[in-house]
Amino acid sequence: MSKTLQDHFSKLLIDRRSTRAYLERDVDEAVISKILNIARHTQSGGNMQPWRVSVLRKKTISRLQTAIADDVSKTGFIDNGDYQYYPREHISPYSERIQQCGVDLHSALDIGRRDTAMARSQRMKNFEFFGAPVGLIITMNKSLEQGSWIDVGLFLNSLTLAISAYGLSSCVQASFSSYGDIIRNVLDLHHDKLVICGVSIGYADKEHPVNNIPQKRMAVDEFTEFYP
């Protein structure tokens, strides 16, 4: 007996995780086009469809990684660029969750608290799309308002679920937003393009410890109020 539609959707959503280690296996461009063809049906306010997607393969990924690495070597890491992602001040419980996420990542990779070299090396892997054969850069027009940020978030959710449906894995990477000027230069994007994030796409290395970090999510009653 085939699984119900609810079962298929539940499995896609529950099993999806941020993947930070990939196999050396290419992804056909036709598959990427099919995934984007699904994600394009995402709803948006006024049907504005504010998202823009740049698809990067190895040659361009290497150029972009080199340009960002050169900038990091001169000025160090930038924590915000095109926009501020994390809160500037400590806000509980969010700050604790952010910190725990970093602790879990470093623990899985056996990176000690004082091992700054290893931590730096791991952080730089963001800009290699963690070795994935395909990287996306998601942008939107700088002049658009907060509603369009919601729409792009909906698009990203559709996109990552479509990626999973094709047996692939992904990681949404806000780290790229810190280097908007470099990205616009390397990809020859217009200055009005705001860099939202990158997305790694490839076949997961399922044995790698970084891809086996337990996912911690709140129970429904921790974030929901029901009214009569």
N, C-alpha and C positions, 0 to 999 in steps of 0.2 A: 504494500500500500504506500502510495507516494505521500510525502510530507505535505502538510497544508501550507498555504501561503504564509500564515502567521509563523509557522515553524521555520520556514526558510528565512524570513525577515529577521526573526529573533536571533537565529544563529549568526547571520551576517553581522548584526549590530553587536552582539555579545562577544563574538570571537575576534572582531576587529581590534587591533592594537597598533600602537606606534612602533614601527619596525626600524631598527637601527643597525642591522647587519643583513647583507643580501648575498645571494649566490651569484657567481659569475655566469649569468645566463641572460641573454638578451631578451627584450620584449619587442615584438613586432609592432611597427608603426600603425598597422591596420587595427591592432587591438586597442592602442591608445585612442585612435579615432572613434572606435565603437564605444569606449568608456565615456569619452567627451560627448558623444551623441546622446548617451543616456542622461548625463549630468545636465545637459543644456535644457532639459525639461523642468528644471527647478523653478518653483514659483518665485516671483519678485514683485515688489510694490510697483504698481503702474506698469508692470511688464517691462521695467527698465533694463533688466538683465545687465547689471553693472560690471560683471566680472569680465576680465580679459585673461587669457592663458598663453604663456610662452612655453613651448615644449623644447627641452634641451636634451641633446644626446652627448656622448662622451667628449667629443671635440670641444663643444661649447661649455660643458660642465668644467672641463680642465681649464679653459680660458678664464672662466668666472672664478673658480677656486684660486687660481694663481693671482688674480687681481686682488681678491679679498685677503689672501695670505700676505701679499706684499703690503697692503694697508695695515694689517694687524701687526706686522713686524715693525712698522714705523710708529704707530700710535697706540697699540694695544687694542683690546676688544672694545667695541662700542655696545652699550646695553640698550640704547634706543636711537632711532634714526628717523625713519619716515613717520613713526608714531610711537607712543608709549604703550607697551603691552601690559606689563605688570604694574601693580600699585606702587607709587613712590614711597609711601609710608607703610608701616606695619599695620595690617588689618587682619584681625583674627576672625575666622580660622583659616583664611586664605593664605596668609604668609606661611603658616605652619605646613600647609599642604604643599606649597611650592618647595619649601625646604626639604620635606620628606621625599618628594619626587626626586630631587637631586641626590639625596642620601641613598635612595634605592638604586638609582642608576650607577652611582660610583661603587656601591657595594657589589652589584652584579658584575662590574668590570674589574673588581679588586683594586680600585683606586683609593689609596689612603688619604686621610684628611689633609696631610701636608705634602702630598705628591702633586705639586703644582704642574710639573712637566707632563705627567700623564693626563691630568685634568685638562690642560691646554690642548694636548694632542687629540683628546676625545672631542673637545669643543670644536676643533678645526674640522673634524669629520662631518659636521653639519654642512659645511660648504662644499663637500664632495658628494653630497646627497647620500652619505653613508655607504658609498660604493654602488648605489643603485644604477642601473643602466639608463634610466630615464628620470629627469627632474623637471618639474613644472615651476614656473614663477607666476604667481597669481597677482594681478594688479587691478586697480580701478581708478577712475578719474578723481583727481584730488579735490575737485569742486563739489563732489557729491556729499550728501549729508549722512547722518547716523543711520537712517533707515537702510541705506545701501550697504552699510557694514553688516546689518542683519542678513540682507539678501546674499551677500558673498559668503557669509557663514553657512547659510542654507545650501548654497552651491557646493561648498567644501564637504558638507556632510553627504550630499548626494554623490559627489565625486568619489569619496573614500569608500562608500558602500558599493558603488559600481566597480571600483578597483577590486574589492574583495570578491564580488560576484564572478569576476573573471579569474579567480584563483591567484591573484596577485596581492602584494602587501604594500603598505604605504606609511609615510610619516609626514604629518603637517608640521612645517618648520617656520615658526615666527622669526627665527634668528636672521633670516635673510632680510627682514624689514630694516635691520640696522645698517644695511649697506645699499640703500636705495640708489644713491648717486653712482656707485660703481656698477650696479646692475643695469641702470638705465644707459650707462656708457657702453658696457660690453654688449648689451643686446640692442643697442641703438633705439631705445624707447623714448618717446616724447617726454619732455620734462613734466607734463601734467599727469603722468602715470605714477600712482602711489603703490609702492610694493607692499602687499599684504603679507605674503608668506611664500615659502617654497613647498613643494610636495615631492617626496621621493617615491618612486614606483619601481617595483621589481619583485623577484621571487625571494621570499624570506629564507634566511639561514636559520631553520627552526631549532638547530642544536645550539646556537650561540646563546650564552647566558643573558645577554642584553635583551634578547627577544622573549625571555621567559620570566620577566619580573611580574610578580602577582599584581593584578589590577585592583585598585582599591576604589570602590564606589560607595556612595552613601545609600542607605536603605531608603525606600520610598517615603516612609514616615519621618525621615530626617529632613526632607526638603519640601514636604507637601502639607497643605492644610485643606481639608475638605469642608465645604459649607453646604448647609441644607438648601 
